[in-house]
Amino acid sequence: MTKTENERPEAAGTFKEFISGHIDQVLDNMKIDQDLYRHYNVKRGLRNADGSGVLVGLTSVGSVVGYGMMEHETYPVPGRLLYRGIELRDLVRGFQSENRFGFEETVFLLLFGYLPKTGELEEFCRLLESMRTLKPGFKESAILHLPSPDVMNKLARCVLASYAFDENPDDVSTENVLRQSLELIAQLPTYAVYGYQAKAHYYMGQGLHMRNVEPGLSTAEHILALLRPHSAYTMLEAEILDLCLVLHAEHGGGNNSTFTTHVVSSTFTDTYSAIAGAILSLKGPRHGGANIQVCNMMDDIKAHVSDWSSRDEVASYLKDILDRKAFDGKGLIYGLGHAVYKISDPRAEILFEKARQLGEENPQSEAEFGLYQTVADIGAELLQAKTHSPNKPCINVDFYSGFVYKLLGIPVDLFTPLFAVGRIPGWCAHRLEELNSNSRIIRPAYKCIRPESKYVPMAQRV
């Protein structure tokens, strides 16, 4: 049966009218009995019963250490994060002691597997800078056309649009993927800032300012110059943003967005599809959006606690949050605890010092930084008591990163996109590893627990 072009179906009810009679069936058919997960020993979230991750792959890019193993039992250890076998603390201490920016060096380390020599790093920085320039027409077609109210959504679409501007997009040879990776690493900061500025203009009624900045800047300086009025920033601000990018650059193969990169890359699809998938994974509030949740929580605490220096008043309100009586009703203190780190998150420890430095330089923020410390201290005690854990939950990097971004004058809309800007070298390194390690397409098992049923002819359906 066919219809002519001019024939239209009869007017249908609205989605709301239709779904009102079907939502219960949808909900009934989308729920899995929680006891079945235990019955079939399902590794939910790819986690073992003791909290350790299920081993599904190998990597030489990065290592996240939060616990040890003795006689088949895990025990917590102070957190360590290694990039290509090098302690993150040592990497940061190295470039900071020489008053250098560290993100470009970190990108080189992750992609090429070793620390560059002076001339090598200088040549690499020039290469990245040469790749920052957007292709003719890209800004108009990919950024200004169909602006998005969500910058992460726009960021992913910009990456996908880059496919159309690539003369050789589907070649998965190492040389071609490396070229694509470097171009995306170089251009993602511009995608993010321009994407925010398009949102600010079309959705927030602000003027449209999309600057071209001077050459010779580091990635952190490039971001601030694009974002700030008159491209003004201090060297301390650039150094702190550079540090944030380094801290986010890599976190092992098991975090959700990097694992997404492995899963999508295992199909041998193009680089743009794989990196867009990682960005959209990071977009989720359970992953990259956690620092925004911390800021929202802290704003709520500031609004309901009159005396920020009163530990009793802070503790009382935190108890209400945990009891689902305050804030978002989810019973969570955001920024405390981590899936791997049990004693300490090395990224949070490094960032804490810079957060304190920023707070001390701004008297108006010093009291707020003190409140952050109080919430972290008391919140950890309350969570430990609630969970009966032998260890206090550690502060994770998200607890302070939003505070730091806010003091740098970075809009909340850019918090998670800057996380992506920092993490993309790690994603690209893992993609290259997946493509070059004789990997198999990632295809875990899901057991169907619904019994078989017979097809019922239409006339016999009740």
Secondary structure, DSSP 8 states (H G I E B T S, - for coil): ----TT--------HHHHHHTTHHHHHHHS---HHHHHHTT--GGGB-TTS-B------SSEEEEEEEEETTEEEEEEEEEEETTEEHHHHHHHHHHTT---HHHHHHHHHHSS---HHHHHHHHHHHHHT-S--TTHIIIIIISS--SSHHHHHHHHHHHHGGG-SSTT--SHHHHHHHHHHHHHHHHHHHHHHHHHHHHHTT----------SS--HHHHHHHHHSGGG---HHHHHHHHHHHHHTS---S-SHHHHHHHHHHTTT--HHHHHHHHHHHHTSTTTTTHHHHHHHHHHHHHHH-S-TT-HHHHHHHHHHHHTTSSTTSS---TTB--SS-SS--HHHHHHHHHHHHHHHH-HHHHHHHHHHHHHHHHHHHHHHHHHT-SS---B-HHHHHHHHHHHTT--GGGHHHHHHHHHHHHHHHHHHHHHTTT-----------S-------GGG--
